[in-house]
Amino acid sequence: MMVLFKNKILLLGFGAVIIALVGGGYVLWQKNIKAEQAVTETTQQQEEQNKSEQTKNSQSVFAVPDTSASAITSPPPSMEGINTHTELYGTGADPDIITLGPKVGGHPGWPSYEHKPGMSFEAYNRGSPVLAPFDMVLVGFRDTSTQIVSEGTSVHSDDVKLFFESASPDWPGVYMTVYHLLTSPLLTGHTQSVSNDLMAPPAQGYQLFWDGNYTLSPTDNAVSYGALIGYKVKRGELIGFAGTVPTPDGVGHSFADFYFFIPDTSINPNIKNGNNYLHLVQPGSFFYWKGYSPDVIFPSGALAYPFETDGYQLPAEQHDVNFKYK
């Protein structure tokens, strides 16, 4: 009897251990489920926030103030086809130097660097065509492409800059700069991937920066670039080819950056030299954008996305980075 009683005690004790283990496992299982649910909810909330910010970028675009020189002060009558590619917005301009319109724009969660004047479009490979957002005239260029040496490795960084003045009646007096280009058909004598002295780069014509604007006679070997100063391009036409800058992984980052100066009756306190009535804006949230093709009808003030999209392609010869205007 004593042995049987001991066996019962052992069985009861073993059963209690199993119940405790199973019960503990159940508690841990419940905790894991709750933890997974919390992670999932946090991820969903983040995704919803990003979608919300992209929706704001695509819909709640700033109304141009009446004080600006623009003829556009209200949204298009129809939003069909407008701002349909906000997923290709890259890093926006530095909010601290935006002096007209909304200060925030670009890809949600991608912080800008100090004094970054424009927004990048993540729509290019190296050598991809870059298109004109509106009718405009080439007024200057600057080539700060160079070799960057890091840890004994030398890597080329593309940074051809083109400066344009608007020829659109919707945007009188507006200036646009595109940079980080590989080359341009508007630079008829340009040699690609040249390493320039950043202290005295080849430059010519009107130059626009976040803190000043001025006109330069051709510097260094700028004449050899054969810049077609005064050449007019129409909306959707080829203006350049996207370049690449080095990245830590060695792959490189291909894109093109754009910044816009809008004339206004107020003074831009950042500009220390030149026309201080020009104001930097946040391209992703200041303008309305639409994919270009010859058949697309653009509402007044809408800009063409500066890349091929929605099935539109430039002529085959204009995909050759050696293509030049005559």
C-alpha positions as CSV (number, residue, x, y, z in Angstrom):
1,M,0.0,0.0,0.0
2,M,2.8,2.4,0.9
3,V,4.5,1.8,-2.5
4,L,1.2,2.4,-4.3
5,F,0.6,5.6,-2.3
6,K,4.1,6.8,-3.2
7,N,3.5,6.0,-6.9
8,K,0.3,8.1,-6.8
9,I,2.2,11.0,-5.2
10,L,4.8,10.7,-8.0
11,L,2.2,10.6,-10.7
12,L,0.4,13.6,-9.2
13,G,3.6,15.5,-8.9
14,F,4.6,14.7,-12.5
15,G,1.1,15.7,-13.6
16,A,1.5,19.0,-11.8
17,V,4.8,19.6,-13.5
18,I,3.3,18.9,-16.9
19,I,0.3,21.2,-16.1
20,A,2.8,23.9,-15.0
21,L,4.9,23.5,-18.1
22,V,1.9,23.5,-20.4
23,G,0.4,26.4,-18.5
24,G,3.6,28.3,-18.7
25,G,3.9,27.5,-22.4
26,Y,0.3,28.7,-22.9
27,V,1.2,32.0,-21.2
28,L,4.3,32.4,-23.3
29,W,2.3,31.5,-26.4
30,Q,-0.3,34.1,-25.5
31,K,2.5,36.7,-24.9
32,N,4.1,35.8,-28.3
33,I,0.8,36.3,-30.0
34,K,0.3,39.7,-28.3
35,A,3.9,40.7,-29.2
36,E,3.4,39.6,-32.8
37,Q,0.1,41.5,-32.9
38,A,1.7,44.6,-31.5
39,V,4.5,44.4,-34.2
40,T,2.0,43.9,-36.9
41,E,-0.2,46.8,-35.7
42,T,2.9,49.0,-35.5
43,T,3.9,48.0,-39.0
44,Q,0.4,48.6,-40.3
45,Q,0.3,52.0,-38.6
46,Q,3.6,53.0,-40.2
47,E,2.5,51.8,-43.6
48,E,-0.8,53.7,-43.2
49,Q,1.1,56.8,-42.1
50,N,3.4,56.6,-45.1
51,K,0.4,56.1,-47.4
52,S,-1.3,59.0,-45.8
53,E,1.7,61.2,-46.3
54,Q,2.0,60.1,-49.9
55,T,-1.8,60.8,-50.4
56,K,-1.2,64.3,-48.9
57,N,1.6,64.8,-51.4
58,S,-0.7,63.7,-54.2
59,Q,-3.8,65.7,-53.3
60,S,-3.2,68.5,-50.9
61,V,-0.8,70.6,-53.0
62,F,-0.2,74.1,-51.9
63,A,-2.1,76.9,-53.6
64,V,0.3,79.4,-55.2
65,P,0.1,82.7,-53.3
66,D,-1.4,85.7,-55.2
67,T,1.8,87.6,-54.4
68,S,3.9,85.4,-56.7
69,A,4.4,86.0,-60.5
70,S,2.7,82.8,-61.4
71,A,-0.6,82.8,-63.3
72,I,-1.7,79.7,-61.4
73,T,-3.2,80.2,-57.9
74,S,-5.7,77.4,-57.7
75,P,-5.8,73.6,-58.2
76,P,-6.5,72.1,-61.6
77,P,-10.3,71.6,-62.4
78,S,-9.7,67.9,-62.6
79,M,-7.2,65.8,-60.6
80,E,-7.3,62.9,-63.1
81,G,-3.8,61.7,-63.8
82,I,-2.3,64.3,-61.4
83,N,0.4,63.3,-58.9
84,T,0.1,59.6,-59.7
85,H,3.8,58.8,-59.1
86,T,4.5,60.1,-55.6
87,E,6.2,56.7,-55.0
88,L,9.1,58.0,-57.1
89,Y,9.7,61.0,-54.9
90,G,13.2,61.0,-53.4
91,T,14.7,63.1,-50.7
92,G,13.1,66.5,-50.5
93,A,14.7,69.9,-50.1
94,D,16.0,71.2,-46.7
95,P,12.8,72.7,-45.1
96,D,15.0,75.4,-43.4
97,I,15.8,77.1,-46.8
98,I,12.3,76.8,-48.3
99,T,10.8,80.4,-48.2
100,L,7.6,80.0,-50.2
101,G,4.9,77.4,-49.8
102,P,4.9,74.2,-47.8
103,K,8.2,73.3,-46.3
104,V,7.8,69.5,-46.3
105,G,7.9,67.3,-49.4
106,G,9.7,64.3,-50.9
107,H,9.7,60.7,-49.7
108,P,8.2,60.2,-46.2
109,G,10.9,59.4,-43.7
110,W,13.9,60.4,-45.9
111,P,15.6,63.3,-44.1
112,S,17.3,66.0,-46.2
113,Y,20.8,67.2,-45.7
114,E,21.5,70.8,-44.8
115,H,21.0,73.4,-47.6
116,K,19.8,70.7,-50.1
117,P,17.8,73.0,-52.5
118,G,15.7,70.5,-54.4
119,M,14.0,67.1,-54.6
120,S,15.3,64.0,-56.3
121,F,13.2,61.6,-58.5
122,E,14.0,57.9,-58.0
123,A,13.0,57.1,-61.5
124,Y,16.3,56.6,-63.3
125,N,19.2,54.3,-64.0
126,R,22.5,55.9,-65.0
127,G,22.0,57.3,-68.5
128,S,18.2,57.4,-68.3
129,P,16.6,60.3,-70.2
130,V,15.6,63.4,-68.2
131,L,12.7,65.4,-69.6
132,A,11.7,69.1,-69.4
133,P,8.9,69.7,-66.9
134,F,7.7,72.8,-68.8
135,D,8.8,75.0,-71.7
136,M,12.1,76.6,-70.8
137,V,15.3,78.1,-72.0
138,L,18.9,77.1,-71.1
139,V,20.5,80.1,-69.3
140,G,23.6,78.5,-67.8
141,F,25.5,75.3,-66.7
142,R,28.1,74.2,-64.2
143,D,30.0,70.9,-64.1
144,T,31.0,69.8,-60.6
145,S,31.5,66.2,-61.5
146,T,34.6,64.8,-59.8
147,Q,36.5,61.9,-58.4
148,I,35.8,61.0,-54.8
149,V,38.5,59.2,-53.0
150,S,37.5,57.1,-49.9
151,E,39.7,54.5,-48.1
152,G,42.1,54.4,-51.1
153,T,39.3,53.9,-53.6
154,S,38.6,56.5,-56.3
155,V,35.0,56.7,-57.5
156,H,33.4,59.1,-60.0
157,S,30.5,61.3,-59.0
158,D,28.3,62.8,-61.8
159,D,27.1,66.3,-61.2
160,V,26.4,68.3,-64.4
161,K,24.1,71.2,-63.5
162,L,21.8,72.9,-66.0
163,F,20.0,76.2,-65.2
164,F,16.8,77.1,-67.0
165,E,14.4,80.0,-67.2
166,S,10.7,79.2,-67.7
167,A,9.2,80.0,-71.1
168,S,5.8,79.0,-70.0
169,P,3.1,81.7,-69.6
170,D,1.9,79.7,-66.5
171,W,5.2,80.2,-64.7
172,P,6.7,83.6,-65.8
173,G,10.1,84.4,-64.2
174,V,10.5,81.0,-62.7
175,Y,14.0,79.3,-62.8
176,M,14.7,75.6,-62.6
177,T,17.9,73.7,-62.0
178,V,18.5,70.1,-62.6
179,Y,21.7,68.5,-61.3
180,H,23.5,65.2,-60.8
181,L,23.4,64.6,-64.6
182,L,25.8,62.4,-66.5
183,T,25.6,64.7,-69.5
184,S,23.2,66.7,-71.7
185,P,22.3,67.1,-75.4
186,L,22.5,70.8,-74.7
187,L,26.3,70.5,-74.0
188,T,27.4,69.6,-77.5
189,G,31.1,69.3,-76.6
190,H,30.9,67.7,-73.2
191,T,33.2,64.8,-72.3
192,Q,31.5,62.5,-69.9
193,S,33.0,61.5,-66.5
194,V,35.6,64.2,-66.4
195,S,37.0,65.0,-63.0
196,N,36.8,68.8,-62.3
197,D,38.3,71.0,-59.7
198,L,35.4,71.9,-57.4
199,M,37.0,75.2,-56.5
200,A,37.0,76.3,-60.1
201,P,34.6,74.1,-62.1
202,P,33.7,74.8,-65.7
203,A,30.7,77.1,-65.7
204,Q,28.9,79.6,-67.9
205,G,25.8,81.9,-67.8
206,Y,23.3,82.4,-65.1
207,Q,24.0,80.4,-61.9
208,L,21.4,79.9,-59.2
209,F,22.0,78.6,-55.6
210,W,20.0,78.6,-52.4
211,D,21.9,81.7,-51.1
212,G,22.6,83.7,-54.3
213,N,22.4,84.0,-58.1
214,Y,24.7,85.7,-60.6
215,T,26.0,85.6,-64.2
216,L,29.4,84.1,-65.1
217,S,31.5,84.5,-68.2
218,P,32.8,81.1,-69.3
219,T,35.3,79.8,-66.7
220,D,38.1,77.3,-67.1
221,N,37.4,75.2,-70.2
222,A,33.7,76.0,-70.2
223,V,33.7,77.1,-73.9
224,S,34.7,73.5,-74.9
225,Y,31.4,72.3,-73.5
226,G,29.6,73.9,-76.4
227,A,26.6,74.9,-74.2
228,L,23.6,75.9,-76.2
229,I,22.8,79.0,-74.1
230,G,19.5,80.4,-75.2
231,Y,18.2,77.1,-76.6
232,K,14.5,76.5,-75.9
233,V,13.1,73.1,-75.0
234,K,9.5,72.2,-74.8
235,R,7.7,70.3,-72.1
236,G,8.5,66.6,-72.3
237,E,11.6,67.1,-74.4
238,L,15.0,65.6,-73.5
239,I,17.3,67.8,-71.4
240,G,19.8,65.4,-70.0
241,F,20.8,61.9,-68.8
242,A,20.7,60.9,-65.2
243,G,24.0,60.5,-63.4
244,T,25.2,58.4,-60.5
245,V,26.9,59.2,-57.2
246,P,28.9,56.8,-55.0
247,T,27.3,54.9,-52.2
248,P,29.0,53.0,-49.3
249,D,28.0,49.6,-50.8
250,G,29.8,50.4,-54.0
251,V,26.6,50.0,-56.1
252,G,26.0,53.8,-56.7
253,H,22.8,55.8,-56.6
254,S,21.3,57.0,-59.9
255,F,18.9,59.9,-59.9
256,A,18.3,63.5,-60.9
257,D,17.6,66.4,-58.5
258,F,15.4,69.5,-59.3
259,Y,15.0,72.8,-57.6
260,F,12.8,75.7,-58.5
261,F,12.9,79.4,-57.8
262,I,9.5,81.2,-57.8
263,P,9.4,85.1,-58.0
264,D,7.4,86.7,-55.2
265,T,6.9,90.2,-53.9
266,S,8.4,89.2,-50.6
267,I,12.2,89.1,-50.0
268,N,14.1,85.9,-49.6
269,P,16.4,86.5,-46.5
270,N,18.7,83.6,-47.6
271,I,19.9,85.3,-50.8
272,K,22.9,87.4,-50.1
273,N,23.9,88.1,-53.7
274,G,21.6,88.7,-56.7
275,N,17.8,88.8,-57.1
276,N,16.4,88.2,-53.6
277,Y,12.8,88.1,-54.8
278,L,13.3,84.6,-55.9
279,H,12.1,81.9,-53.5
280,L,12.9,78.2,-53.3
281,V,9.9,75.9,-53.1
282,Q,9.4,72.2,-52.2
283,P,8.8,70.6,-55.6
284,G,6.9,67.6,-54.4
285,S,4.2,69.5,-52.6
286,F,4.3,72.9,-54.4
287,F,3.5,71.7,-57.9
288,Y,1.0,69.5,-59.6
289,W,2.7,66.8,-61.7
290,K,1.4,64.7,-64.6
291,G,3.0,62.0,-66.9
292,Y,4.0,63.3,-70.3
293,S,3.0,62.1,-73.7
294,P,2.2,64.2,-76.8
295,D,-1.5,63.4,-76.5
296,V,-1.9,64.3,-72.8
297,I,-3.8,67.4,-72.0
298,F,-2.1,69.4,-69.3
299,P,-4.2,71.7,-67.1
300,S,-2.8,75.2,-66.6
301,G,0.2,75.1,-64.3
302,A,0.7,71.4,-64.2
303,L,4.3,70.2,-64.7
304,A,5.4,67.1,-66.6
305,Y,7.1,64.4,-64.7
306,P,10.8,64.6,-65.8
307,F,11.0,61.0,-66.7
308,E,9.4,58.5,-69.2
309,T,6.3,57.1,-67.7
310,D,2.8,55.6,-68.4
311,G,4.1,54.0,-71.6
312,Y,5.6,57.0,-73.2
313,Q,9.1,56.7,-74.7
314,L,11.4,59.2,-76.4
315,P,12.7,58.3,-79.9
316,A,15.3,55.6,-79.8
317,E,18.2,57.9,-80.8
318,Q,17.5,60.0,-77.7
319,H,18.3,57.1,-75.4
320,D,21.9,57.3,-76.5
321,V,23.9,59.3,-74.0
322,N,26.0,60.7,-76.9
323,F,22.9,62.3,-78.5
324,K,23.3,66.1,-79.0
325,Y,21.0,68.9,-80.3
326,K,22.2,70.8,-83.3
